[in-house]
Amino acid sequence: MFGKGNAAKKELENAMNEIQINLENNYKDLAIKAYSDAKALMEKYKADGSLKDRDLKKLSERMDAYSKRMEGYKSQSGKVL
């Protein structure tokens, strides 16, 4: 499980970095998609227990910060975060 948790954490961090890059470049549609993908990935790892509680808490706080930053974002298709 040691390796599985590290791989899960690294994959989530990469997904969150994609959100950050898209936000910095003002790519709202891509940021919304990256956020949705990261959220789904986090739920998957939360359900299967791949992450330690400490890591899950830290990553959840980071996702909450992105959510607040993206409030009111609307994609071209009309999807709102």
N, C-alpha and C positions, 0 to 999 in steps of 0.2 A: 504494500500500500504506500510505502514511502515514495516510490517513483511515480505512482499514479497521482498522488496529491500534488507533487511538484509539476507534473505535466499539466494537470488541470489548472493549477494556478498560473502557470506560464501562458497557457492558451487563453485564459480569461484576461490576463494583463495585455496580451497582444491585441485582443478584441477591443479592450478599452483604449489602447493607444491609437487604434484606428478611429475611434470616436473622437479622440482629442485632435488628431490630425485634421479630420474633416471639419471640426468646429473651428480650428485655427484658420482654415482656408475658406470658411464660410460656405461650405458645401452642405447645405441643410438636408437635402434629400439623402445624401450618403451618410450623414451623421445620424439621421433617423433610422436608416436601415442598419447601420453598425450598432446602434443602441439596441434595436430589437434583437439582433443576432446575439449580442453580448448578454442581454437579459435572458434569452432562451437558454444559452449555454450555462449561465449561472444557475438557472432553475434545474437544469439537467444534473449538474454537479452537486447541487444542494440535495436533490432527491436521492442520488446514489451514494452520498457520503464521501465523495472524493476529496473534499476540502475540510481542513481543520476549522473549528469554530472561529478561531482568531482570524484566519485568512478570510473566511466568509464574511465576517463582520467588517473587516477593512475594505474588502472589495464591494460590499453592499453600500458602504458609506460613499465610496467613490462613484458608484452608479447613481446614488441619490443626488450627488452634486451635479452630475451630468444632466439628470432629469430636471433639476431646478434651473440649470443654465439653458436648457432647451425648451422650457415652458413656452407654449404658444407657437412653437415652430410648426409650420405647415408645409408639407411637401407639395410639389406641383400637382399630385393626384388628389390633394385635399386631405391626406392623412395628417392628423395632428398627434403629436407625442403625448 
